[in-house]
Amino acid sequence: MRHLLLATAGLAVIGTAACGLAPAAFAASRFADDPYPSTYRPLPSEPVLLRNATVLTGIGQRLDGADVLMRDGTIAEIGSGLQAPAGVRVVDASGKWITPGIIDVHSHLGVYPSPGVRAHSDGNEMTAPVTANVWAEHSVWPQDPGFAAALAGGITTLQILPGSANLVGGRGVTLRNVPATSYQAMKFPGAPWGLKMACGENPKRVYGGKGTAPSTRMGNVAGYRAAFIDASEYLRKNGGGKPKAPPKRKWWQSADEGKGDSAGDAGGKRDLKLDTLAGAINGDILVHVHCYRADEMTTMIDLAKEFGFRIAAFHHGVEAYKVADRLAEEGICGALWADWWGFKMEAFDGIQENIALVDRPRNGCAIVHSDSGEGIQRLNQEAAKVIANARRAGIEIPPERAIAWLTSNAARSLGVADRTGSLEAGKLADVVVWNQDPFSVYAHAEQVYIDGARIYDRHDPSRQPRSDFMLGQPAAAPGGAL
């Protein structure tokens, strides 16, 4: 970690645009203003040519015997027989497979870190049913050993979300999976926030058990509607969040007296909860909904239409297969498990072909997610289980299609598909080199590149970041020296 952190510090003066990760243009709405901005800077990287591998681009292509050239933090070229310009390090990738970096859209790393003790339990603000005012990033602990373990599994980008105890749990944040001492140094520049919402059993159990609303599913929906009614009114009073023109000076005021006198036409006191909900209505913040049952998904779709926001993805969705056509029609992704089911009543009607069926319709957007500090380390194998279960049902899914569940579809749901999630010239060089077909049980990520920098190398201990809180590290160097 020291090796990588020192490299990061040495690059702090280089702008993100020069390294290929230029921040996206901020939305006009003030609800997307960020008082805790990203300080992420890509690590130094050399030009690298990965030669003669099987390449899955993430957009439906499989290229055999292909080369990938990375330069200046981006994908420069993909093809066969590419020439290595002077100064380019050539890596013989014969027999290897290359994919885009894996993206997990549902993680609680850093907010429920290891060691899993009560002092580290920072993911659920269970003090009110609507806590849109909290931001998951303010709980992220960058020293969580889970980040490094996920990196070894090929994870280059991940969304950290609040938990699902509340109707509205707060904002999620998209991170680059690099060693850092602050979450700002991991924050994906320009990536939109997510808004975590939850339907079903969790909110009604948590708050019904406290003798307060909601205690039923109809109470859940009433709670969402009340929150968004308040947000709609707040949005109206604040002129849609657009910057206001300076107030006109009254005839009796001097020039100095008229400055800053905007009380009365500024929409009242700022409200952090309503800022977030208004940002969702404006489209500045992407809505991610924890939802298991098909009937509740259709209710949430209607709720979104009632208040004018858009759902980016339903998460968990064990019954998503029942409404796969509707999800595709609405442009909503399903961020799903390969085979988790049956652990509570709303999870009982799950099937192992769920992801395959959500993937089938035109414009379908299926994603394999983890929601697990262990599962995030092997999302490639979770996807492999989907392929195997689909095959048993007579559905053949080739690797070049399945890889999108872990890459381009995930990037689409996070609003960063224009910069990562696929291997295309000009996009960020987020790349994983596998020892073989990534959907094999024997597959390992041998090298992981983020913005073209080799952050992880299975065969080079100096490129295997470790947290001080990872168990099993030696207390002293050989000879007893600290």
Beta strands, then each sheet from edge to edge (+ up, - down):
strand 1: 48-56
strand 2: 62-71
strand 3: 74-79
strand 4: 89-92
strand 5: 97-100
strand 6: 102-107
strand 7: 155-160
strand 8: 168-176
strand 9: 194-198
strand 10: 286-291
strand 11: 311-316
strand 12: 333-336
strand 13: 366-368
strand 14: 431-434
strand 15: 445-450
strand 16: 453-457
sheet 1: 3+ 2- 1+ 4+
sheet 2: 3+ 2- 1+ 5+ 14- 15+ 16-
sheet 3: 6+ 7+ 8- 9+ 10+ 11+ 12+ 13+
end
